[in-house]
Amino acid sequence: MEARELIKRPLITEKTTMLMEENKYCFLVDPRANKTQIRMAIEEIFKVKVKDVNTYNMLGKVKRMGRYQGRRPSWKRAIVTLEEGSRIEFFEGV
């Protein structure tokens, strides 16, 4: 799997914005990706040194529309900690 297929998009929320002060960045990643693949993909795409990768799976919520019930899709989040001095310029304008 290629690096751009593993990393789907960055996650920009209030919580992730506060994490950027600690040099941590959040991404929505492919659910089949492991930490090593995520580390290599981030280093390849953004040309930075990754210190640590934390991941967790988010279970999709059950939603109702009248009497019909469905489920939103599940997804995987990766929180990437960078080495001191490394920054991702993509997030700086946010």
C-alpha atoms as one frame of an Amber mdcrd trajectory, in Angstrom:
protein
   0.000   0.000   0.000   1.347   3.437  -0.906   1.903   6.228   1.611  -0.854
   8.443   0.198  -3.334   5.556   0.439  -2.505   4.972   4.133  -2.913   8.592
   5.242  -6.412   9.674   4.208  -6.594  13.186   5.671  -5.519  15.292   8.658
  -7.954  15.740  11.537  -8.405  19.346  12.626 -10.437  19.746  15.812 -10.030
  21.735  19.014  -8.350  18.783  20.694  -5.894  18.186  17.842  -5.097  21.897
  17.644  -4.058  21.831  21.319  -1.947  18.718  20.645  -0.007  20.625  17.960
   1.571  22.701  20.744   3.122  19.447  22.018   4.389  18.638  18.491   1.658
  15.987  17.949  -0.450  15.743  14.794  -3.617  13.698  14.100  -4.523  11.866
  10.910  -7.356   9.688   9.673  -5.641   6.523   8.415  -6.583   3.274   6.703
  -7.955   0.800   9.287  -5.580  -1.911   8.051  -2.451   0.225   8.562  -0.096
  -0.569  11.441   2.142   1.846  13.358   5.274   1.070  11.334   3.505   1.721
   8.031   2.039   4.978   9.368   5.489   6.119  10.567   7.097   5.448   7.175
   4.215   7.135   5.308   4.387  10.341   7.402   8.175  10.510   7.031   7.886
  10.015   3.260   5.063  12.506   2.645   6.096  15.356   4.976   9.897  14.766
   5.160  10.017  14.822   8.992  11.366  12.503  11.716   8.662  10.654  13.679
   9.308   9.925  17.349   6.146   7.963  18.242   2.825   6.805  16.756  -0.324
   6.134  18.784  -3.415   4.672  17.117  -6.936   3.805  18.105 -10.066   2.611
  16.338 -13.246   4.645  16.565 -16.431   2.597  16.365 -19.144   4.116  14.156
 -22.197   5.452  15.968 -25.643   3.913  15.589 -28.033   6.476  14.103 -31.795
   6.414  13.546 -33.858   7.973  10.781 -37.447   7.505  11.870 -37.997   3.804
  12.360 -34.897   2.832  10.364 -31.588   2.280  12.055 -28.111   2.392  10.540
 -24.488   2.765  11.526 -21.914   5.357  10.579 -18.625   3.910   9.330 -15.862
   2.997  11.781 -12.450   4.628  11.320  -8.905   4.693  12.663  -7.061   7.706
  14.089  -3.286   8.082  14.384  -1.596  10.600  16.674   1.954  11.174  15.442
   4.599  12.695  17.729   7.498  14.324  15.884  11.130  14.704  16.962  12.211
  18.047  18.443  12.746  20.598  15.702  10.487  18.814  13.179   7.281  20.529
  12.078   4.605  19.902   9.491   4.077  23.171   7.659   0.679  21.988   6.351
  -0.885  22.628   9.769   0.718  25.994  10.464  -1.920  28.038   8.580  -4.785
  26.571  10.616
